[in-house]
Amino acid sequence: MQANSNLRIAAIDVLRALTMLLMIFVNDLWSLTNIPQWLEHTAAEEDGMGLADVVFPAFLFLVGMSIPPGIKQRRAKGEGDGRILLHIIERSVALLVMGLFLVNGENMNEAATGISRGYWNMICCGCFILLWNRWPSSFNRWVVHLLRSIAILTLLFLALKYRSGTEGDLHYFEKHWWGILGLIGWAYFASAIVFLLAGGNLIICIIAWLAFVILNIASHAGSLPDSELLQILISPIGEGAMAAFTMGGVVMTLLLLHFRNTYQHKRMIVSFFVIAIVLIAAGFYLRGYWGISKIRATPAWVLICSGITIACFVPLYWLTDIRDKKYWFRLIEPAGTNTLLCYLLPYFAYAIMGMIGWHLPSVLLTGGVGLLQSFLFSMLMILIAGWLGKAGVKLKL
């Protein structure tokens, strides 16, 4: 078997697609009423988690699982560590930029800025597409440079025009928080750098994962030095939580590649289930100290969600990589291969609906009917991403 083909793991794409489907779905639940509480986010002060609290960590974990194949494939193409490091930085910065613009949109004073939130999000997302689309090689390079230049200048203009706060206490464009995409960017950066510097060494990566978990535990236990600089440094990775997810994904892929290269599929499946059970059990043990909370990024949440993601990955791996049934998930394939576009498309949908004043009737926003409507909306976003992908719109960082 060729090295490159041996790095392809179909289950990662499939689980990423399912996770993105769920992410769009749970992000649309704000528009519904009379739905089961277990589907929604749990409040910060509560000890527990709903389905919505599992989706983001699963995505982070899959970001980590994609790091070893991605970097190994780049090395197989002849890229050196310097070029790979530059790619990691570029990818991380892109996610941070997108995260900051979308977060500022959430906190914007529309009147002071002179633009509605819907327009802001739609213009920003349009610029992201122009900047980071993988333009076909047949496309004129000068046109590509022009479009990217327009996107950069537009984003700069929006940042300068931006205002938040209230009349008499207005603020400029700033970091309210990093946003979902920004947190992914920081977690990816931390784990990819570790993997690159470690040369893909499994033991070093396990130690790094443990270090992130211990950092998260120490932060909640109040055992870290009272240093403002330290807090600034660790806050982007959720005091270790976000990086623990991505680094855990790195470790699991390295284990997977080891088992696959030695044709030990059954041992891999058993080992992964055991690891999942151990992580979930450890999470419930730590629950007694700080509870389970996504908002507070507690150690219990980190370990339980990591275990759940691994447990979901195993049957998908058996189905798609061993049984070769990946085609079962062809309908949602764009969510696994054009993931970023899928994430951005709902911003366009919400903005357009707001501009034309179109609102769904309340019967479609209530209970089971509302849930079905949100699911169909999520599927529509994925189908549109698939159509746009065939037309040449493929966001790839």
C-alpha positions as CSV (number, residue, x, y, z in Angstrom):
1,M,0.0,0.0,0.0
2,Q,1.3,3.5,-0.9
3,A,2.2,5.8,2.0
4,N,-0.2,8.5,0.9
5,S,-3.2,6.2,0.6
6,N,-2.3,4.7,3.9
7,L,-2.7,8.2,5.5
8,R,-6.3,8.6,4.3
9,I,-8.8,8.0,7.1
10,A,-12.3,8.2,5.7
11,A,-13.9,8.1,9.2
12,I,-12.3,11.5,10.1
13,D,-14.1,13.1,7.1
14,V,-17.4,11.3,7.9
15,L,-17.4,12.2,11.6
16,R,-16.4,15.8,10.8
17,A,-19.4,15.9,8.4
18,L,-21.7,14.6,11.0
19,T,-20.3,17.0,13.6
20,M,-20.7,20.0,11.3
21,L,-24.3,18.8,10.6
22,L,-25.0,18.8,14.3
23,M,-23.1,22.2,14.8
24,I,-25.4,23.9,12.3
25,F,-28.4,22.2,13.8
26,V,-27.7,23.2,17.5
27,N,-26.7,26.7,16.4
28,D,-30.2,27.0,14.9
29,L,-32.0,26.0,18.1
30,W,-32.0,29.5,19.4
31,S,-34.9,30.2,17.0
32,L,-37.1,27.4,18.4
33,T,-39.4,27.1,21.4
34,N,-40.7,24.1,23.4
35,I,-37.8,21.7,22.6
36,P,-36.1,19.2,24.9
37,Q,-33.6,20.8,27.2
38,W,-31.0,18.1,26.7
39,L,-30.5,19.3,23.2
40,E,-29.4,22.8,24.2
41,H,-26.3,24.3,26.0
42,T,-26.2,24.0,29.7
43,A,-25.8,27.2,31.7
44,A,-22.4,28.0,33.2
45,E,-23.5,27.5,36.8
46,E,-25.1,24.1,36.1
47,D,-23.4,20.7,36.4
48,G,-24.1,18.9,33.2
49,M,-24.2,19.1,29.5
50,G,-26.5,18.9,26.6
51,L,-26.0,17.7,23.0
52,A,-24.9,21.2,22.0
53,D,-22.1,21.0,24.6
54,V,-20.6,17.9,22.9
55,V,-20.4,19.2,19.3
56,F,-17.7,21.8,19.6
57,P,-15.2,19.6,21.5
58,A,-15.8,16.8,19.0
59,F,-14.9,19.2,16.2
60,L,-11.8,20.3,18.1
61,F,-10.8,16.6,18.6
62,L,-11.2,16.0,14.9
63,V,-9.1,19.0,14.1
64,G,-6.3,17.3,16.1
65,M,-6.9,13.9,14.4
66,S,-6.4,15.6,11.0
67,I,-3.0,17.1,11.9
68,P,-0.8,14.0,11.6
69,P,-2.1,13.0,8.1
70,G,-2.0,16.6,6.9
71,I,1.6,17.2,8.0
72,K,2.8,13.8,6.9
73,Q,1.3,14.4,3.4
74,R,3.0,17.7,3.1
75,R,6.3,16.1,4.0
76,A,5.6,13.4,1.4
77,K,5.3,16.1,-1.2
78,G,8.8,17.4,-0.3
79,E,7.9,20.3,2.0
80,G,10.4,21.1,4.7
81,D,9.6,22.0,8.4
82,G,10.0,25.7,7.6
83,R,7.3,25.7,5.0
84,I,5.0,23.5,7.1
85,L,5.5,25.9,10.0
86,L,4.5,28.8,7.8
87,H,1.4,26.9,6.7
88,I,0.5,26.3,10.4
89,I,0.9,30.0,11.2
90,E,-1.1,31.1,8.1
91,R,-3.9,28.7,8.9
92,S,-4.1,29.8,12.6
93,V,-4.1,33.5,11.7
94,A,-6.9,33.0,9.2
95,L,-9.0,31.3,11.9
96,L,-8.2,34.0,14.4
97,V,-9.2,36.8,12.0
98,M,-12.5,35.1,11.1
99,G,-13.2,34.5,14.7
100,L,-12.6,38.1,15.8
101,F,-14.7,39.6,13.0
102,L,-17.7,37.3,13.7
103,V,-17.4,37.9,17.5
104,N,-17.3,41.7,17.0
105,G,-20.4,41.4,14.8
106,E,-22.2,39.8,17.8
107,N,-21.3,42.8,20.1
108,M,-21.8,45.6,17.5
109,N,-23.7,48.8,18.0
110,E,-25.5,48.8,14.7
111,A,-26.6,52.5,14.9
112,A,-23.1,53.7,15.8
113,T,-21.4,51.5,13.2
114,G,-23.9,52.4,10.5
115,I,-24.5,48.9,9.4
116,S,-26.8,46.1,10.5
117,R,-25.5,42.9,12.0
118,G,-26.8,40.9,9.1
119,Y,-24.9,43.0,6.6
120,W,-21.8,42.9,8.7
121,N,-21.8,39.1,8.9
122,M,-22.6,38.6,5.2
123,I,-19.9,41.1,4.1
124,C,-17.3,39.5,6.4
125,C,-18.1,36.0,5.3
126,G,-18.0,37.0,1.7
127,C,-14.6,38.5,2.3
128,F,-13.4,35.3,4.0
129,I,-14.5,33.3,0.9
130,L,-12.7,35.6,-1.4
131,L,-9.5,35.5,0.7
132,W,-9.3,31.8,1.5
133,N,-11.1,30.1,-1.4
134,R,-9.0,27.5,-3.2
135,W,-9.3,29.1,-6.7
136,P,-9.1,26.7,-9.7
137,S,-5.7,26.8,-11.4
138,S,-7.5,27.9,-14.6
139,F,-8.7,31.1,-12.9
140,N,-6.7,34.2,-13.8
141,R,-4.1,34.9,-11.1
142,W,-4.4,38.6,-11.5
143,V,-8.2,38.4,-10.9
144,V,-7.5,36.3,-7.8
145,H,-5.1,38.8,-6.4
146,L,-7.6,41.6,-7.1
147,L,-10.4,39.8,-5.3
148,R,-8.2,39.1,-2.3
149,S,-7.0,42.7,-2.2
150,I,-10.6,43.9,-2.3
151,A,-11.5,41.5,0.6
152,I,-8.6,42.7,2.7
153,L,-9.4,46.4,2.2
154,T,-13.1,45.7,2.9
155,L,-12.3,44.0,6.2
156,L,-9.9,46.8,7.2
157,F,-12.7,49.4,6.4
158,L,-15.2,47.4,8.5
159,A,-12.7,47.2,11.4
160,L,-12.2,51.0,11.3
161,K,-15.9,51.7,11.0
162,Y,-16.9,49.3,13.8
163,R,-18.3,50.5,17.1
164,S,-19.7,48.6,20.1
165,G,-21.0,49.6,23.5
166,T,-23.6,52.2,24.2
167,E,-24.0,55.9,23.3
168,G,-21.5,57.8,25.3
169,D,-19.4,54.7,26.0
170,L,-18.5,53.5,22.5
171,H,-15.6,51.0,21.8
172,Y,-13.6,50.3,18.7
173,F,-12.9,46.9,17.1
174,E,-11.5,44.7,19.9
175,K,-11.2,41.2,21.2
176,H,-14.3,40.5,23.1
177,W,-13.3,36.8,23.0
178,W,-11.8,34.7,20.2
179,G,-15.0,33.2,19.0
180,I,-15.5,29.6,17.9
181,L,-13.2,29.8,14.9
182,G,-10.5,31.7,16.9
183,L,-10.5,29.0,19.7
184,I,-10.1,26.4,17.0
185,G,-7.2,28.4,15.5
186,W,-5.3,28.6,18.9
187,A,-5.9,25.0,19.7
188,Y,-4.8,23.9,16.2
189,F,-1.7,26.1,16.5
190,A,-0.7,24.7,19.8
191,S,-1.1,21.0,18.8
192,A,0.3,21.4,15.3
193,I,3.4,23.1,16.6
194,V,3.9,20.3,19.2
195,F,3.5,17.6,16.6
196,L,5.9,19.3,14.2
197,L,8.6,19.9,16.8
198,A,8.2,16.4,18.2
199,G,8.6,14.9,14.7
200,G,5.4,13.0,15.2
201,N,6.8,11.1,18.2
202,L,3.9,9.4,19.9
203,I,5.4,9.5,23.5
204,I,6.1,13.2,23.3
205,C,2.6,13.9,22.0
206,I,1.1,11.9,24.9
207,I,3.2,13.9,27.3
208,A,1.9,17.1,25.7
209,W,-1.7,15.9,26.0
210,L,-1.2,15.1,29.6
211,A,0.4,18.6,30.1
212,F,-2.6,20.3,28.7
213,V,-5.0,18.2,30.8
214,I,-2.9,18.9,34.0
215,L,-2.9,22.6,33.1
216,N,-6.7,22.5,32.9
217,I,-6.9,20.7,36.2
218,A,-4.4,23.0,37.9
219,S,-6.3,26.1,36.6
220,H,-9.6,24.9,38.1
221,A,-7.9,23.9,41.3
222,G,-6.4,27.3,41.7
223,S,-2.9,25.8,41.7
224,L,-1.3,28.0,39.0
225,P,0.9,31.0,40.0
226,D,-0.9,34.2,40.3
227,S,0.6,35.7,37.2
228,E,-1.3,37.9,34.8
229,L,1.1,37.0,32.0
230,L,0.5,33.3,32.5
231,Q,-3.2,33.9,32.4
232,I,-2.9,35.8,29.1
233,L,-0.7,33.0,27.6
234,I,-3.1,30.1,28.5
235,S,-6.4,31.8,28.1
236,P,-6.6,31.3,24.3
237,I,-6.3,27.5,24.7
238,G,-9.0,27.6,27.4
239,E,-6.5,27.1,30.2
240,G,-5.5,23.9,28.5
241,A,-9.0,22.6,27.7
242,M,-9.1,23.4,23.9
243,A,-5.6,22.2,23.3
244,A,-6.3,19.0,25.3
245,F,-9.0,18.2,22.8
246,T,-6.8,18.8,19.7
247,M,-3.8,17.1,21.2
248,G,-5.9,14.1,22.2
249,G,-7.0,13.9,18.5
250,V,-3.3,13.9,17.5
251,V,-2.5,11.1,19.8
252,M,-5.4,8.9,18.7
253,T,-4.5,9.3,15.0
254,L,-0.9,8.3,15.8
255,L,-2.2,5.2,17.6
256,L,-4.5,4.5,14.7
257,L,-1.8,4.8,12.1
258,H,0.4,2.4,14.2
259,F,-2.3,-0.2,14.4
260,R,-3.3,0.2,10.8
261,N,0.3,-0.1,9.5
262,T,0.6,-3.4,11.4
263,Y,-2.8,-4.6,10.3
264,Q,-4.1,-4.8,13.9
265,H,-7.6,-3.5,13.3
266,K,-9.3,-5.6,16.0
267,R,-6.7,-4.5,18.6
268,M,-7.2,-0.9,17.5
269,I,-11.0,-1.1,17.9
270,V,-10.7,-2.7,21.4
271,S,-8.0,-0.3,22.5
272,F,-9.9,2.8,21.4
273,F,-13.1,1.6,23.2
274,V,-11.0,1.0,26.4
275,I,-9.4,4.5,26.1
276,A,-12.9,6.0,25.6
277,I,-14.2,4.2,28.7
278,V,-11.2,5.2,30.8
279,L,-11.5,8.9,29.8
280,I,-15.3,9.0,30.5
281,A,-14.8,7.3,33.9
282,A,-12.0,9.8,34.8
283,G,-14.3,12.6,33.7
284,F,-17.1,11.5,36.0
285,Y,-14.6,11.1,38.8
286,L,-13.4,14.7,38.3
287,R,-17.0,15.8,38.1
288,G,-17.1,15.7,41.9
289,Y,-14.6,18.5,42.1
290,W,-15.7,21.1,39.5
291,G,-18.7,19.6,37.8
292,I,-19.3,19.3,34.1
293,S,-19.5,22.6,32.2
294,K,-18.6,23.7,28.7
295,I,-18.8,27.4,29.6
296,R,-16.3,26.9,32.4
297,A,-14.3,24.3,30.4
298,T,-14.0,21.9,33.3
299,P,-11.7,18.9,33.2
300,A,-14.7,16.6,33.5
301,W,-16.2,18.1,30.3
302,V,-12.8,17.7,28.5
303,L,-12.4,14.1,29.4
304,I,-16.0,13.0,28.9
305,C,-16.3,14.7,25.5
306,S,-13.0,13.3,24.4
307,G,-14.2,9.8,25.3
308,I,-17.5,10.3,23.6
309,T,-15.8,11.4,20.4
310,I,-13.5,8.4,20.4
311,A,-16.4,6.0,21.0
312,C,-18.3,7.6,18.0
313,F,-15.2,7.4,15.8
314,V,-14.6,3.6,16.3
315,P,-17.9,2.3,14.6
316,L,-17.5,4.9,11.8
317,Y,-13.9,3.7,11.2
318,W,-15.1,0.1,11.1
319,L,-17.9,1.1,8.7
320,T,-16.0,3.4,6.4
321,D,-12.4,2.3,6.4
322,I,-12.7,-1.4,7.1
323,R,-16.0,-2.2,5.5
324,D,-15.6,0.5,2.8
325,K,-19.1,2.0,3.2
326,K,-18.1,5.7,3.0
327,Y,-20.6,6.1,0.2
328,W,-23.4,5.8,2.8
329,F,-22.6,9.3,3.9
330,R,-22.2,10.8,0.4
331,L,-25.1,13.2,0.9
332,I,-23.3,15.0,3.8
333,E,-19.8,14.7,2.3
334,P,-19.5,18.5,1.7
335,A,-19.7,19.0,5.5
336,G,-16.5,16.9,5.9
337,T,-14.6,18.2,2.9
338,N,-15.8,21.8,2.6
339,T,-16.4,22.3,6.3
340,L,-15.6,26.0,6.7
341,L,-17.9,27.0,3.9
342,C,-20.7,24.9,5.6
343,Y,-20.0,26.8,8.9
344,L,-20.2,30.2,7.1
345,L,-23.3,29.7,5.0
346,P,-25.9,30.0,7.8
347,Y,-24.6,33.6,8.4
348,F,-25.7,34.4,4.8
349,A,-29.1,32.6,5.3
350,Y,-29.9,34.5,8.6
351,A,-28.8,37.8,7.1
352,I,-30.9,37.4,3.9
353,M,-34.0,36.4,5.9
354,G,-33.5,39.5,8.1
355,M,-33.1,41.8,5.2
356,I,-36.2,40.7,3.3
357,G,-38.2,40.5,6.6
358,W,-39.1,36.8,6.1
359,H,-39.9,34.9,9.2
360,L,-41.1,31.3,9.5
361,P,-44.5,30.8,11.0
362,S,-44.4,29.9,14.7
363,V,-45.8,26.4,14.0
364,L,-42.5,25.7,12.2
365,L,-40.5,26.9,15.2
366,T,-42.1,24.9,17.9
367,G,-41.4,21.4,19.3
368,G,-40.8,18.5,17.0
369,V,-41.8,20.4,13.9
370,G,-39.3,23.0,14.8
371,L,-36.5,20.4,15.2
372,L,-37.3,18.9,11.9
373,Q,-37.2,22.3,10.3
374,S,-33.8,23.0,11.9
375,F,-32.5,19.6,10.7
376,L,-33.7,20.3,7.1
377,F,-32.1,23.8,7.3
378,S,-28.8,22.1,8.3
379,M,-29.1,19.7,5.4
380,L,-29.9,22.5,3.0
381,M,-26.7,24.4,4.1
382,I,-24.6,21.3,3.4
383,L,-26.3,20.7,0.0
384,I,-25.6,24.3,-1.0
385,A,-22.0,23.9,0.1
386,G,-21.8,20.9,-2.2
387,W,-23.2,22.8,-5.1
388,L,-20.9,25.7,-4.5
389,G,-18.0,23.3,-4.2
390,K,-18.7,21.9,-7.6
391,A,-18.8,25.5,-8.9
392,G,-15.3,26.2,-7.5
393,V,-16.0,27.6,-4.1
394,K,-13.9,25.5,-1.8
395,L,-12.5,27.0,1.4
396,K,-9.3,25.3,2.4
397,L,-7.0,26.7,5.0
